[in-house]
Amino acid sequence: MENRILYYSTNRNLDHINGIVPFRGKVTFGEALLQGQAPDEGLYVPDRIPHISYEDIISLKDKSYVEAAMLVTGIFLGDEIDAGILRRIIEDSYPFIIPLQKVFDRKYIMRLDRGPTASFKDFAARMMARLMEHFRDRDKRLNVLVATSGDTGSAVGEAFKGIEGIDVNILYPRDEVSERQKKQLDTIGNNIRSLSINGKFDDCQDLVKQAFSDPSLDHLNFTSANSINFGRILPQMVYYFYAYAQLCRKRETIVISVPSGNFGNALGCEYARRMGLPVQRLIMPTNENDEFPRFLEKGVYEKLSPSLACLSNAMNVGHPSNLARFFELYGGTVDRTGEVHVYPDIETIRKNIYSVSISDEETKKCIKKTYERYSVILEPHGAVGWRGLEAYLEQCGDFPLCVSLETAHPAKFPDEIVDLLGITPEVPDSMKGIDESEGKSLELSADYKMFKEYLIDNLKSEV
Ligand SMILES: *Cc1c(COP(=O)(O)O)cnc(C)c1O
């Protein structure tokens, strides 16, 4: 189809680097979804960005989240997937609420923490799982391998639970996940298996990478479900439209704050703005991993290696994987290693995006203050977002309509909340009983030979 959106690699314009041959072709959404990453290790991006009219945006007022998702994902997928099927996928993905909690005036927290694993990653993972089920090759079983340091693994595992024809193996570092996270990972069951690796997160990631590039395992039809998959970015555009439509007054613009690690969530907002959402400023606060705010300040990008361990642990990132897509949108190129080949238009980035690094100390203060002043409970990630919004308002003056994202449920951080607020956060239904449940995981060493043996003996390739 002539009008259809296709996807190309962020590395397509590079000269040959480190033996990588730039991929200059284009693929369909379905292909980008199943491949995850482009063959040249670049990230797939759409070759054009569709537009949604202001009338269509405000028509979402008082409509359900399903309608917002139909509108936004439908214009990307309309040529590849039947509208009735898309609706069923979306309805099945989002059986939970998205509270817009007023803090003061017209400053809101959008809570993306009501999904089955109580993190915003449920939004992307659930829809991606159902899209993969739809687009997968019916003749072959699909094997998802995912390395996790916590939130991603449980969101992906829950999302794929019970999905026909797809099995998931989750690798996590035995001593680096919390007891509650371990329970969340080990109790999913069904077609989801958790592997407790005697090593660090990087070891888990290395095992997955080696398996992906091992030709003798081709028959196992691997795919990844990590945050670079465009199938995870697309669903993250929807809630920005949804929030705006519910809260806006005539033609006004909105300031949105997104606590950021690998920049996938904020990227959803950047795309939403380019599609027509009237975003005044996108705020991307980070924790003490400050490579991005430093880049905006100095104009020179230097990744942080190793990354720093902060309270908001899902944002401990020294080189955000989706930075390549941001650079691409502003005319630049950066590769997987953090090397900048072409610098983007930094003046335009500064006009559209504000970023600030929030220390752990400020994060804790913010959790306390927001509770004492407004009776709003934030966990560390959401507090980085809210404190980033405050910093912006202090620097640039008040702005009428603002939304800051809460990306995890406070019950995922009971120790910090009890420490700071003296109360125990209420546990959402999805997490009830998790502490008592008996999980099951397989213990493996961080040795590729043994991992490979496990894969050959246990993974199925037939439907
Ligand atoms: C993953 C995660 C983030 C960071 O999102 P990115 O898309 O990687 O920027 C923030 N908060 C929580 C709770 C997360 O799990």
PDBQT file of the ligand as one rigid body, heavy atoms in Angstrom, charges set to zero:
ROOT
HETATM    1  C1  LIG A 501      11.271   1.564  33.154  1.00  0.00    +0.000 C 
HETATM    2  C2  LIG A 501      10.815   2.531  34.148  1.00  0.00    +0.000 A 
HETATM    3  C3  LIG A 501      11.044   3.922  34.020  1.00  0.00    +0.000 A 
HETATM    4  C4  LIG A 501      11.869   4.500  32.899  1.00  0.00    +0.000 C 
HETATM    5  O1  LIG A 501      11.193   4.487  31.668  1.00  0.00    +0.000 OA
HETATM    6  P1  LIG A 501      12.019   4.650  30.323  1.00  0.00    +0.000 P 
HETATM    7  O2  LIG A 501      11.037   4.429  29.240  1.00  0.00    +0.000 OA
HETATM    8  O3  LIG A 501      13.097   3.619  30.354  1.00  0.00    +0.000 OA
HETATM    9  O4  LIG A 501      12.579   6.037  30.319  1.00  0.00    +0.000 OA
HETATM   10  C5  LIG A 501      10.528   4.767  34.982  1.00  0.00    +0.000 A 
HETATM   11  N1  LIG A 501       9.830   4.291  36.031  1.00  0.00    +0.000 NA
HETATM   12  C6  LIG A 501       9.599   2.978  36.193  1.00  0.00    +0.000 A 
HETATM   13  C7  LIG A 501       8.855   2.522  37.393  1.00  0.00    +0.000 C 
HETATM   14  C8  LIG A 501      10.072   2.052  35.266  1.00  0.00    +0.000 A 
HETATM   15  O5  LIG A 501       9.842   0.743  35.445  1.00  0.00    +0.000 OA
ENDROOT
TORSDOF 0
